[in-house]
Amino acid sequence: MSEIERVGVVGAGLMGAGIAEVCARSGCDVLVVEQNRDAVELGSRRLLGSLDRAVRSGKLTTAEREQAAWRLRWSTDLGDLADRQLVVEAVGEDEQLKTDVVGTVCKVLTDRDAVIASNTSSIPIMKLATATDRPGNVVGLHFFNPVPVMPLVEVVGSLTTSPRTRDRVESFVTRRLGKQTIRATDRAGFVVNALLVPYLLAAVRMVESGTATAADVDAGMRLGCAHPMGPLELCDLIGLDTVTAIAESMYAEYHEPLYAPPPLLRRMVEAGLYGRKTGRGFHPYPSKKEEAA
Ligand code: CAA
């Protein structure tokens, strides 16, 4: 079977833009699909900003940045993905939305061996596979935020994922993208989120109950346990909307109280306090303009 060279990414939010970036930096031809021109504009600014950051920190040369940007194309039409060998779905953590995208992508792909991967954090891969007529080609590829920095990808096979598909994407992720993989079974939360999410929710409950402030909870885990960031800073990085959606999927799967999103988290999402992406979550993230003022 031919090596994967032509990659499609659906969704150019934090995760989709990061996945498209690492694929383009690894020499793949990448087509990114977003739902409208504004989303394309925002996603491409996010991605090019990240490439610029890599140039500033000496991880990329200017020539490599140009080559990566040149390998990226943008579209608002899922039909343009027809010739892709691998499509990674990275839309919002919503089961219906993901099912629709995966079903449509499967219909447009002309290569019968093409792989359809989902970057879902918690939705069972089987639910997405059953939306297609080739469930053997559907697999979970779960990247971590920030994608250009975090070395791990969870590879999640469902009951119907073919060993060929799993081997093919594992080889692509390790040999082409230079990331490390771990295998997880198709259970909500896989390996990492099954451990991480209860910890994040416990930190939210600690703030909610007045045990400690967000700043002190974060300082506690940074300074006391040498974590690179505290749990509430991490919630802000992931996005409180995403943390809530993941927790809800896990609660739906296991019905364990430790996965239930606490009321404070829900209220913050209802208020649009999503974290870094909206400028405020458990901590404020003023824009450059606001900082200057
Ligand atoms: N995009 C690209 N590169 C970034 C970046 C971003 N958003 N944020 C930071 N970086 C790079 C910087 O350029 C820098 O690179 P150099 O060392 O080459 O200069 C490096 O990362 C370190 O960045 P900083 O010095 O600015 O900041 P830091 O040392 O505080 O590190 C961090 C930032 C990498 C985010 C670090 O705090 C960290 O590792 N945090 C934990 C992240 C984590 O746990 N992610 C997993 C979240 S869970 C998930 O994603 C799965 C899910 O389903 C929810």
py3Dmol code that shows the C-alpha trace and the ligand (Angstrom):
import py3Dmol

protein = """\
ATOM      1  CA  MET A   1       0.000   0.000   0.000  1.00  0.00           C
ATOM      2  CA  SER A   2       1.327   3.453  -0.883  1.00  0.00           C
ATOM      3  CA  GLU A   3       2.767   5.754   1.767  1.00  0.00           C
ATOM      4  CA  ILE A   4       0.480   8.499   3.012  1.00  0.00           C
ATOM      5  CA  GLU A   5       1.384  11.782   1.274  1.00  0.00           C
ATOM      6  CA  ARG A   6      -1.981  13.506   0.797  1.00  0.00           C
ATOM      7  CA  VAL A   7      -3.662  14.430   4.069  1.00  0.00           C
ATOM      8  CA  GLY A   8      -6.957  16.185   4.700  1.00  0.00           C
ATOM      9  CA  VAL A   9      -7.892  17.879   7.959  1.00  0.00           C
ATOM     10  CA  VAL A  10     -11.478  18.881   8.717  1.00  0.00           C
ATOM     11  CA  GLY A  11     -11.667  21.746  11.207  1.00  0.00           C
ATOM     12  CA  ALA A  12      -8.982  24.364  11.841  1.00  0.00           C
ATOM     13  CA  GLY A  13      -9.534  25.091  15.509  1.00  0.00           C
ATOM     14  CA  LEU A  14      -6.718  24.659  18.026  1.00  0.00           C
ATOM     15  CA  MET A  15      -6.343  20.939  17.318  1.00  0.00           C
ATOM     16  CA  GLY A  16      -7.083  20.872  13.578  1.00  0.00           C
ATOM     17  CA  ALA A  17      -4.680  23.723  12.836  1.00  0.00           C
ATOM     18  CA  GLY A  18      -2.004  22.006  14.923  1.00  0.00           C
ATOM     19  CA  ILE A  19      -2.500  18.669  13.131  1.00  0.00           C
ATOM     20  CA  ALA A  20      -2.400  20.360   9.718  1.00  0.00           C
ATOM     21  CA  GLU A  21       0.772  22.187  10.770  1.00  0.00           C
ATOM     22  CA  VAL A  22       2.682  19.079  11.875  1.00  0.00           C
ATOM     23  CA  CYS A  23       1.638  17.221   8.692  1.00  0.00           C
ATOM     24  CA  ALA A  24       2.768  20.110   6.457  1.00  0.00           C
ATOM     25  CA  ARG A  25       6.035  20.439   8.406  1.00  0.00           C
ATOM     26  CA  SER A  26       6.605  16.717   7.783  1.00  0.00           C
ATOM     27  CA  GLY A  27       6.370  17.211   4.025  1.00  0.00           C
ATOM     28  CA  CYS A  28       2.773  16.097   3.391  1.00  0.00           C
ATOM     29  CA  ASP A  29       0.435  17.796   0.956  1.00  0.00           C
ATOM     30  CA  VAL A  30      -2.328  19.079   3.272  1.00  0.00           C
ATOM     31  CA  LEU A  31      -5.837  20.263   2.490  1.00  0.00           C
ATOM     32  CA  VAL A  32      -7.734  21.866   5.375  1.00  0.00           C
ATOM     33  CA  VAL A  33     -11.522  22.193   5.201  1.00  0.00           C
ATOM     34  CA  GLU A  34     -13.481  24.632   7.352  1.00  0.00           C
ATOM     35  CA  GLN A  35     -17.141  25.518   7.246  1.00  0.00           C
ATOM     36  CA  ASN A  36     -16.900  29.074   5.870  1.00  0.00           C
ATOM     37  CA  ARG A  37     -14.457  31.754   4.699  1.00  0.00           C
ATOM     38  CA  ASP A  38     -14.235  33.400   8.150  1.00  0.00           C
ATOM     39  CA  ALA A  39     -13.260  30.110   9.767  1.00  0.00           C
ATOM     40  CA  VAL A  40     -10.675  29.508   7.020  1.00  0.00           C
ATOM     41  CA  GLU A  41      -9.249  32.978   7.656  1.00  0.00           C
ATOM     42  CA  LEU A  42      -9.068  32.424  11.426  1.00  0.00           C
ATOM     43  CA  GLY A  43      -7.591  28.918  11.064  1.00  0.00           C
ATOM     44  CA  SER A  44      -4.957  29.970   8.570  1.00  0.00           C
ATOM     45  CA  ARG A  45      -3.936  32.919  10.772  1.00  0.00           C
ATOM     46  CA  ARG A  46      -3.652  30.560  13.738  1.00  0.00           C
ATOM     47  CA  LEU A  47      -1.538  28.089  11.761  1.00  0.00           C
ATOM     48  CA  LEU A  48       0.756  30.676  10.167  1.00  0.00           C
ATOM     49  CA  GLY A  49       1.168  32.340  13.590  1.00  0.00           C
ATOM     50  CA  SER A  50       2.331  29.026  15.009  1.00  0.00           C
ATOM     51  CA  LEU A  51       4.817  28.551  12.132  1.00  0.00           C
ATOM     52  CA  ASP A  52       6.148  32.057  12.844  1.00  0.00           C
ATOM     53  CA  ARG A  53       6.524  31.160  16.498  1.00  0.00           C
ATOM     54  CA  ALA A  54       8.560  28.076  15.511  1.00  0.00           C
ATOM     55  CA  VAL A  55      10.807  30.293  13.344  1.00  0.00           C
ATOM     56  CA  ARG A  56      11.291  32.758  16.237  1.00  0.00           C
ATOM     57  CA  SER A  57      12.292  29.948  18.591  1.00  0.00           C
ATOM     58  CA  GLY A  58      14.725  28.515  16.021  1.00  0.00           C
ATOM     59  CA  LYS A  59      12.773  25.282  15.422  1.00  0.00           C
ATOM     60  CA  LEU A  60      12.153  26.119  11.752  1.00  0.00           C
ATOM     61  CA  THR A  61      14.169  28.070   9.209  1.00  0.00           C
ATOM     62  CA  THR A  62      12.406  30.732   7.162  1.00  0.00           C
ATOM     63  CA  ALA A  63      12.753  28.485   4.095  1.00  0.00           C
ATOM     64  CA  GLU A  64      11.160  25.538   5.939  1.00  0.00           C
ATOM     65  CA  ARG A  65       8.324  27.804   7.071  1.00  0.00           C
ATOM     66  CA  GLU A  66       7.695  28.863   3.467  1.00  0.00           C
ATOM     67  CA  GLN A  67       7.746  25.243   2.267  1.00  0.00           C
ATOM     68  CA  ALA A  68       5.279  24.178   4.984  1.00  0.00           C
ATOM     69  CA  ALA A  69       2.935  27.098   4.175  1.00  0.00           C
ATOM     70  CA  TRP A  70       3.181  26.222   0.461  1.00  0.00           C
ATOM     71  CA  ARG A  71       2.083  22.614   1.143  1.00  0.00           C
ATOM     72  CA  LEU A  72      -1.166  23.825   2.747  1.00  0.00           C
ATOM     73  CA  ARG A  73      -4.371  24.495   0.863  1.00  0.00           C
ATOM     74  CA  TRP A  74      -7.719  25.606   2.263  1.00  0.00           C
ATOM     75  CA  SER A  75     -11.291  24.904   1.236  1.00  0.00           C
ATOM     76  CA  THR A  76     -14.869  25.162   2.468  1.00  0.00           C
ATOM     77  CA  ASP A  77     -15.991  22.085   0.507  1.00  0.00           C
ATOM     78  CA  LEU A  78     -15.630  18.539   1.917  1.00  0.00           C
ATOM     79  CA  GLY A  79     -15.867  17.300  -1.694  1.00  0.00           C
ATOM     80  CA  ASP A  80     -12.340  18.649  -2.282  1.00  0.00           C
ATOM     81  CA  LEU A  81     -11.008  15.852  -0.044  1.00  0.00           C
ATOM     82  CA  ALA A  82     -11.718  13.223  -2.736  1.00  0.00           C
ATOM     83  CA  ASP A  83      -8.055  12.372  -3.499  1.00  0.00           C
ATOM     84  CA  ARG A  84      -6.814  12.242   0.133  1.00  0.00           C
ATOM     85  CA  GLN A  85      -5.176   9.088   1.546  1.00  0.00           C
ATOM     86  CA  LEU A  86      -5.789  10.128   5.159  1.00  0.00           C
ATOM     87  CA  VAL A  87      -8.420  12.514   6.486  1.00  0.00           C
ATOM     88  CA  VAL A  88      -8.299  13.603  10.124  1.00  0.00           C
ATOM     89  CA  GLU A  89     -11.570  14.931  11.475  1.00  0.00           C
ATOM     90  CA  ALA A  90     -10.949  17.615  14.121  1.00  0.00           C
ATOM     91  CA  VAL A  91     -14.285  19.420  14.425  1.00  0.00           C
ATOM     92  CA  GLY A  92     -15.930  20.288  17.775  1.00  0.00           C
ATOM     93  CA  GLU A  93     -16.427  17.542  20.360  1.00  0.00           C
ATOM     94  CA  ASP A  94     -20.038  16.882  19.332  1.00  0.00           C
ATOM     95  CA  GLU A  95     -21.108  13.357  18.449  1.00  0.00           C
ATOM     96  CA  GLN A  96     -23.703  14.294  15.816  1.00  0.00           C
ATOM     97  CA  LEU A  97     -21.375  16.772  14.124  1.00  0.00           C
ATOM     98  CA  LYS A  98     -18.500  14.286  14.038  1.00  0.00           C
ATOM     99  CA  THR A  99     -20.752  11.490  12.773  1.00  0.00           C
ATOM    100  CA  ASP A 100     -22.022  13.721   9.946  1.00  0.00           C
ATOM    101  CA  VAL A 101     -18.512  14.794   8.952  1.00  0.00           C
ATOM    102  CA  VAL A 102     -17.100  11.257   8.996  1.00  0.00           C
ATOM    103  CA  GLY A 103     -20.080   9.915   7.006  1.00  0.00           C
ATOM    104  CA  THR A 104     -19.725  12.635   4.355  1.00  0.00           C
ATOM    105  CA  VAL A 105     -15.940  12.314   4.122  1.00  0.00           C
ATOM    106  CA  CYS A 106     -16.236   8.568   3.606  1.00  0.00           C
ATOM    107  CA  LYS A 107     -18.596   9.121   0.657  1.00  0.00           C
ATOM    108  CA  VAL A 108     -16.244  11.538  -1.139  1.00  0.00           C
ATOM    109  CA  LEU A 109     -12.972   9.591  -0.757  1.00  0.00           C
ATOM    110  CA  THR A 110     -12.134   7.793  -3.996  1.00  0.00           C
ATOM    111  CA  ASP A 111      -9.255   5.627  -2.673  1.00  0.00           C
ATOM    112  CA  ARG A 112     -10.819   2.513  -1.087  1.00  0.00           C
ATOM    113  CA  ASP A 113      -7.780   2.252   1.234  1.00  0.00           C
ATOM    114  CA  ALA A 114      -8.069   5.853   2.441  1.00  0.00           C
ATOM    115  CA  VAL A 115      -8.050   6.145   6.222  1.00  0.00           C
ATOM    116  CA  ILE A 116     -10.614   8.232   8.087  1.00  0.00           C
ATOM    117  CA  ALA A 117      -9.275   9.250  11.487  1.00  0.00           C
ATOM    118  CA  SER A 118     -10.995  11.136  14.254  1.00  0.00           C
ATOM    119  CA  ASN A 119      -9.207  13.343  16.747  1.00  0.00           C
ATOM    120  CA  THR A 120     -12.045  12.880  19.216  1.00  0.00           C
ATOM    121  CA  SER A 121     -10.986  12.995  22.865  1.00  0.00           C
ATOM    122  CA  SER A 122     -13.774  10.809  24.167  1.00  0.00           C
ATOM    123  CA  ILE A 123     -16.452   9.797  21.646  1.00  0.00           C
ATOM    124  CA  PRO A 124     -16.332   6.044  20.899  1.00  0.00           C
ATOM    125  CA  ILE A 125     -14.744   5.405  17.492  1.00  0.00           C
ATOM    126  CA  MET A 126     -17.331   2.697  16.826  1.00  0.00           C
ATOM    127  CA  LYS A 127     -20.100   5.331  16.777  1.00  0.00           C
ATOM    128  CA  LEU A 128     -18.232   7.158  14.005  1.00  0.00           C
ATOM    129  CA  ALA A 129     -17.308   3.953  12.146  1.00  0.00           C
ATOM    130  CA  THR A 130     -20.940   2.892  11.879  1.00  0.00           C
ATOM    131  CA  ALA A 131     -21.709   6.144  10.013  1.00  0.00           C
ATOM    132  CA  THR A 132     -19.603   4.839   7.106  1.00  0.00           C
ATOM    133  CA  ASP A 133     -19.683   1.902   4.707  1.00  0.00           C
ATOM    134  CA  ARG A 134     -16.019   1.063   5.439  1.00  0.00           C
ATOM    135  CA  PRO A 135     -15.710   0.808   9.238  1.00  0.00           C
ATOM    136  CA  GLY A 136     -12.402  -1.048   8.853  1.00  0.00           C
ATOM    137  CA  ASN A 137     -10.809   2.204   7.648  1.00  0.00           C
ATOM    138  CA  VAL A 138     -11.982   4.318  10.616  1.00  0.00           C
ATOM    139  CA  VAL A 139      -9.584   4.850  13.527  1.00  0.00           C
ATOM    140  CA  GLY A 140      -9.001   7.289  16.381  1.00  0.00           C
ATOM    141  CA  LEU A 141      -5.886   9.474  16.266  1.00  0.00           C
ATOM    142  CA  HIS A 142      -5.886  11.560  19.395  1.00  0.00           C
ATOM    143  CA  PHE A 143      -3.344  14.389  19.408  1.00  0.00           C
ATOM    144  CA  PHE A 144      -2.495  16.615  22.379  1.00  0.00           C
ATOM    145  CA  ASN A 145      -2.507  20.373  22.723  1.00  0.00           C
ATOM    146  CA  PRO A 146      -0.322  22.200  21.676  1.00  0.00           C
ATOM    147  CA  VAL A 147       0.037  19.700  18.823  1.00  0.00           C
ATOM    148  CA  PRO A 148       3.412  20.954  17.519  1.00  0.00           C
ATOM    149  CA  VAL A 149       4.885  20.524  21.025  1.00  0.00           C
ATOM    150  CA  MET A 150       3.293  17.427  22.559  1.00  0.00           C
ATOM    151  CA  PRO A 151       4.983  14.204  21.394  1.00  0.00           C
ATOM    152  CA  LEU A 152       2.096  11.772  22.003  1.00  0.00           C
ATOM    153  CA  VAL A 153      -0.705  10.464  19.789  1.00  0.00           C
ATOM    154  CA  GLU A 154      -3.184   7.877  21.085  1.00  0.00           C
ATOM    155  CA  VAL A 155      -4.152   5.355  18.399  1.00  0.00           C
ATOM    156  CA  VAL A 156      -7.622   4.009  19.044  1.00  0.00           C
ATOM    157  CA  GLY A 157      -8.932   1.018  17.155  1.00  0.00           C
ATOM    158  CA  SER A 158     -12.624   0.153  17.378  1.00  0.00           C
ATOM    159  CA  LEU A 159     -13.929  -3.418  17.235  1.00  0.00           C
ATOM    160  CA  THR A 160     -14.079  -3.062  13.454  1.00  0.00           C
ATOM    161  CA  THR A 161     -10.857  -1.143  12.710  1.00  0.00           C
ATOM    162  CA  SER A 162      -8.702  -3.359  10.492  1.00  0.00           C
ATOM    163  CA  PRO A 163      -5.173  -4.181  11.715  1.00  0.00           C
ATOM    164  CA  ARG A 164      -3.948  -2.834   8.351  1.00  0.00           C
ATOM    165  CA  THR A 165      -5.502   0.576   9.035  1.00  0.00           C
ATOM    166  CA  ARG A 166      -4.082   0.702  12.543  1.00  0.00           C
ATOM    167  CA  ASP A 167      -0.579  -0.320  11.408  1.00  0.00           C
ATOM    168  CA  ARG A 168      -0.698   2.190   8.574  1.00  0.00           C
ATOM    169  CA  VAL A 169      -1.570   5.181  10.776  1.00  0.00           C
ATOM    170  CA  GLU A 170       0.864   4.113  13.504  1.00  0.00           C
ATOM    171  CA  SER A 171       3.631   4.018  10.955  1.00  0.00           C
ATOM    172  CA  PHE A 172       2.562   7.421   9.576  1.00  0.00           C
ATOM    173  CA  VAL A 173       2.490   9.043  13.032  1.00  0.00           C
ATOM    174  CA  THR A 174       5.819   7.635  14.209  1.00  0.00           C
ATOM    175  CA  ARG A 175       7.876   7.611  11.016  1.00  0.00           C
ATOM    176  CA  ARG A 176       6.445  10.594   9.203  1.00  0.00           C
ATOM    177  CA  LEU A 177       5.285  12.930  11.987  1.00  0.00           C
ATOM    178  CA  GLY A 178       8.000  11.840  14.440  1.00  0.00           C
ATOM    179  CA  LYS A 179       5.558  11.444  17.314  1.00  0.00           C
ATOM    180  CA  GLN A 180       5.195   8.563  19.741  1.00  0.00           C
ATOM    181  CA  THR A 181       2.045   6.445  19.817  1.00  0.00           C
ATOM    182  CA  ILE A 182       0.287   4.456  22.489  1.00  0.00           C
ATOM    183  CA  ARG A 183      -2.594   2.110  21.749  1.00  0.00           C
ATOM    184  CA  ALA A 184      -5.891   2.496  23.552  1.00  0.00           C
ATOM    185  CA  THR A 185      -9.115   0.551  23.364  1.00  0.00           C
ATOM    186  CA  ASP A 186     -12.308   2.229  22.274  1.00  0.00           C
ATOM    187  CA  ARG A 187     -13.556   3.450  25.668  1.00  0.00           C
ATOM    188  CA  ALA A 188     -14.534   7.071  26.308  1.00  0.00           C
ATOM    189  CA  GLY A 189     -11.444   9.015  27.401  1.00  0.00           C
ATOM    190  CA  PHE A 190      -9.016   6.367  26.104  1.00  0.00           C
ATOM    191  CA  VAL A 191      -5.897   6.348  28.341  1.00  0.00           C
ATOM    192  CA  VAL A 192      -4.872   9.940  28.950  1.00  0.00           C
ATOM    193  CA  ASN A 193      -8.222  11.669  29.400  1.00  0.00           C
ATOM    194  CA  ALA A 194      -9.506   8.819  31.578  1.00  0.00           C
ATOM    195  CA  LEU A 195      -6.777   9.829  34.033  1.00  0.00           C
ATOM    196  CA  LEU A 196      -6.576  13.561  33.313  1.00  0.00           C
ATOM    197  CA  VAL A 197     -10.232  14.613  33.285  1.00  0.00           C
ATOM    198  CA  PRO A 198     -11.143  13.447  36.837  1.00  0.00           C
ATOM    199  CA  TYR A 199      -8.075  15.369  38.058  1.00  0.00           C
ATOM    200  CA  LEU A 200      -9.118  18.554  36.193  1.00  0.00           C
ATOM    201  CA  LEU A 201     -12.697  18.280  37.486  1.00  0.00           C
ATOM    202  CA  ALA A 202     -11.435  17.746  41.053  1.00  0.00           C
ATOM    203  CA  ALA A 203      -9.482  20.999  40.737  1.00  0.00           C
ATOM    204  CA  VAL A 204     -12.630  22.828  39.567  1.00  0.00           C
ATOM    205  CA  ARG A 205     -14.562  21.406  42.534  1.00  0.00           C
ATOM    206  CA  MET A 206     -11.821  22.597  44.869  1.00  0.00           C
ATOM    207  CA  VAL A 207     -12.253  26.176  43.620  1.00  0.00           C
ATOM    208  CA  GLU A 208     -16.045  25.806  43.676  1.00  0.00           C
ATOM    209  CA  SER A 209     -16.030  24.696  47.317  1.00  0.00           C
ATOM    210  CA  GLY A 210     -13.681  27.530  48.340  1.00  0.00           C
ATOM    211  CA  THR A 211     -10.903  25.176  49.438  1.00  0.00           C
ATOM    212  CA  ALA A 212      -8.333  27.222  47.506  1.00  0.00           C
ATOM    213  CA  THR A 213      -8.175  29.865  44.794  1.00  0.00           C
ATOM    214  CA  ALA A 214      -7.468  28.914  41.175  1.00  0.00           C
ATOM    215  CA  ALA A 215      -4.041  30.572  41.464  1.00  0.00           C
ATOM    216  CA  ASP A 216      -3.176  28.531  44.564  1.00  0.00           C
ATOM    217  CA  VAL A 217      -4.435  25.237  43.119  1.00  0.00           C
ATOM    218  CA  ASP A 218      -2.281  25.841  40.034  1.00  0.00           C
ATOM    219  CA  ALA A 219       0.764  26.917  42.029  1.00  0.00           C
ATOM    220  CA  GLY A 220       0.318  23.820  44.206  1.00  0.00           C
ATOM    221  CA  MET A 221       0.575  21.419  41.278  1.00  0.00           C
ATOM    222  CA  ARG A 222       3.278  23.394  39.432  1.00  0.00           C
ATOM    223  CA  LEU A 223       5.538  23.838  42.441  1.00  0.00           C
ATOM    224  CA  GLY A 224       4.587  20.793  44.484  1.00  0.00           C
ATOM    225  CA  CYS A 225       4.457  18.213  41.713  1.00  0.00           C
ATOM    226  CA  ALA A 226       6.546  19.816  38.932  1.00  0.00           C
ATOM    227  CA  HIS A 227       3.669  19.820  36.445  1.00  0.00           C
ATOM    228  CA  PRO A 228       4.369  22.259  33.573  1.00  0.00           C
ATOM    229  CA  MET A 229       1.057  23.974  34.314  1.00  0.00           C
ATOM    230  CA  GLY A 230      -1.607  23.735  36.994  1.00  0.00           C
ATOM    231  CA  PRO A 231      -4.947  21.980  36.334  1.00  0.00           C
ATOM    232  CA  LEU A 232      -6.962  25.180  35.922  1.00  0.00           C
ATOM    233  CA  GLU A 233      -4.379  26.706  33.589  1.00  0.00           C
ATOM    234  CA  LEU A 234      -4.593  23.438  31.665  1.00  0.00           C
ATOM    235  CA  CYS A 235      -8.412  23.694  31.529  1.00  0.00           C
ATOM    236  CA  ASP A 236      -7.943  27.200  30.106  1.00  0.00           C
ATOM    237  CA  LEU A 237      -5.489  25.861  27.512  1.00  0.00           C
ATOM    238  CA  ILE A 238      -7.723  22.955  26.422  1.00  0.00           C
ATOM    239  CA  GLY A 239     -10.862  25.155  26.501  1.00  0.00           C
ATOM    240  CA  LEU A 240     -13.562  24.867  29.151  1.00  0.00           C
ATOM    241  CA  ASP A 241     -16.127  24.033  26.468  1.00  0.00           C
ATOM    242  CA  THR A 242     -13.986  21.098  25.338  1.00  0.00           C
ATOM    243  CA  VAL A 243     -13.289  19.901  28.898  1.00  0.00           C
ATOM    244  CA  THR A 244     -17.052  19.955  29.557  1.00  0.00           C
ATOM    245  CA  ALA A 245     -17.845  18.063  26.345  1.00  0.00           C
ATOM    246  CA  ILE A 246     -15.222  15.407  27.131  1.00  0.00           C
ATOM    247  CA  ALA A 247     -16.484  15.041  30.714  1.00  0.00           C
ATOM    248  CA  GLU A 248     -20.054  14.674  29.438  1.00  0.00           C
ATOM    249  CA  SER A 249     -19.057  11.895  27.016  1.00  0.00           C
ATOM    250  CA  MET A 250     -17.200  10.093  29.785  1.00  0.00           C
ATOM    251  CA  TYR A 251     -20.088  10.506  32.215  1.00  0.00           C
ATOM    252  CA  ALA A 252     -22.473   9.135  29.559  1.00  0.00           C
ATOM    253  CA  GLU A 253     -20.202   6.103  29.150  1.00  0.00           C
ATOM    254  CA  TYR A 254     -19.462   5.252  32.797  1.00  0.00           C
ATOM    255  CA  HIS A 255     -22.090   7.071  34.916  1.00  0.00           C
ATOM    256  CA  GLU A 256     -19.400   7.700  37.530  1.00  0.00           C
ATOM    257  CA  PRO A 257     -19.791  10.967  39.535  1.00  0.00           C
ATOM    258  CA  LEU A 258     -16.077  11.711  39.120  1.00  0.00           C
ATOM    259  CA  TYR A 259     -16.698  12.433  35.408  1.00  0.00           C
ATOM    260  CA  ALA A 260     -19.711  14.740  35.961  1.00  0.00           C
ATOM    261  CA  PRO A 261     -18.927  18.355  35.011  1.00  0.00           C
ATOM    262  CA  PRO A 262     -19.293  20.496  38.177  1.00  0.00           C
ATOM    263  CA  PRO A 263     -21.849  23.339  38.082  1.00  0.00           C
ATOM    264  CA  LEU A 264     -19.093  25.997  38.143  1.00  0.00           C
ATOM    265  CA  LEU A 265     -17.637  24.598  34.913  1.00  0.00           C
ATOM    266  CA  ARG A 266     -21.065  24.590  33.249  1.00  0.00           C
ATOM    267  CA  ARG A 267     -21.782  28.179  34.363  1.00  0.00           C
ATOM    268  CA  MET A 268     -18.441  29.362  33.000  1.00  0.00           C
ATOM    269  CA  VAL A 269     -19.141  27.722  29.644  1.00  0.00           C
ATOM    270  CA  GLU A 270     -22.628  29.283  29.589  1.00  0.00           C
ATOM    271  CA  ALA A 271     -20.949  32.648  30.232  1.00  0.00           C
ATOM    272  CA  GLY A 272     -18.557  32.127  27.312  1.00  0.00           C
ATOM    273  CA  LEU A 273     -15.533  31.946  29.626  1.00  0.00           C
ATOM    274  CA  TYR A 274     -13.779  29.232  27.630  1.00  0.00           C
ATOM    275  CA  GLY A 275     -10.213  30.051  28.673  1.00  0.00           C
ATOM    276  CA  ARG A 276      -7.386  31.269  26.452  1.00  0.00           C
ATOM    277  CA  LYS A 277      -9.424  31.252  23.273  1.00  0.00           C
ATOM    278  CA  THR A 278     -11.970  33.771  24.618  1.00  0.00           C
ATOM    279  CA  GLY A 279      -9.560  35.774  26.776  1.00  0.00           C
ATOM    280  CA  ARG A 280     -10.850  34.568  30.137  1.00  0.00           C
ATOM    281  CA  GLY A 281     -11.376  31.283  31.963  1.00  0.00           C
ATOM    282  CA  PHE A 282     -10.071  30.551  35.445  1.00  0.00           C
ATOM    283  CA  HIS A 283      -7.428  33.180  34.650  1.00  0.00           C
ATOM    284  CA  PRO A 284      -7.492  36.299  32.440  1.00  0.00           C
ATOM    285  CA  TYR A 285      -5.669  36.324  29.069  1.00  0.00           C
ATOM    286  CA  PRO A 286      -5.682  39.960  27.968  1.00  0.00           C
ATOM    287  CA  SER A 287      -5.025  40.671  24.292  1.00  0.00           C
ATOM    288  CA  LYS A 288      -1.917  42.742  23.440  1.00  0.00           C
ATOM    289  CA  LYS A 289      -4.211  45.770  22.974  1.00  0.00           C
ATOM    290  CA  GLU A 290      -5.842  45.265  26.390  1.00  0.00           C
ATOM    291  CA  GLU A 291      -2.438  44.790  28.015  1.00  0.00           C
ATOM    292  CA  ALA A 292      -1.173  48.048  26.493  1.00  0.00           C
ATOM    293  CA  ALA A 293      -4.295  49.894  27.707  1.00  0.00           C
TER     294      ALA A 293
END
"""
ligand_1 = """\
54
CAA
N 1.905 26.201 19.710
C 3.149 25.893 19.308
N 4.225 25.900 20.135
C 4.000 26.259 21.403
C 2.725 26.580 21.888
C 1.654 26.549 20.979
N 0.402 26.856 21.356
N 2.836 26.881 23.212
C 4.127 26.734 23.524
N 4.819 26.355 22.460
C 6.259 26.037 22.393
C 7.059 27.297 22.505
O 7.359 27.844 21.239
C 8.302 26.801 23.219
O 9.192 26.250 22.262
P 10.774 26.432 22.457
O 11.100 25.787 23.769
O 11.360 25.734 21.301
O 10.965 27.901 22.479
C 7.828 25.640 24.092
O 6.571 25.238 23.548
C 7.667 26.076 25.509
O 6.778 27.187 25.507
P 6.887 28.447 26.465
O 8.315 28.651 26.883
O 6.156 29.590 25.839
O 5.982 28.071 27.677
P 6.100 26.872 28.682
O 7.501 26.465 28.927
O 5.234 27.314 29.779
O 5.379 25.656 27.906
C 3.524 24.376 27.300
C 4.098 25.766 27.384
C 4.292 23.571 26.251
C 2.080 24.521 26.866
C 3.680 23.676 28.711
O 3.146 24.506 29.692
C 2.992 22.341 28.776
O 3.527 21.325 28.356
N 1.758 22.331 29.356
C 0.973 21.107 29.506
C 0.257 20.845 28.198
C -0.589 19.623 28.287
O -0.713 18.948 29.297
N -1.223 19.308 27.153
C -2.135 18.199 27.079
C -3.519 18.727 27.231
S -4.720 17.439 27.180
C -5.084 17.304 25.558
O -4.658 18.026 24.712
C -5.978 16.188 25.178
C -7.398 16.441 25.302
O -8.145 15.684 24.680
C -7.961 17.414 26.164
"""
view = py3Dmol.view(width=600, height=400)
view.addModel(protein, "pdb")
view.setStyle({"model": 0}, {"cartoon": {"style": "trace"}})
view.addModel(ligand_1, "xyz")
view.setStyle({"model": 1}, {"stick": {}})
view.zoomTo()
view.show()
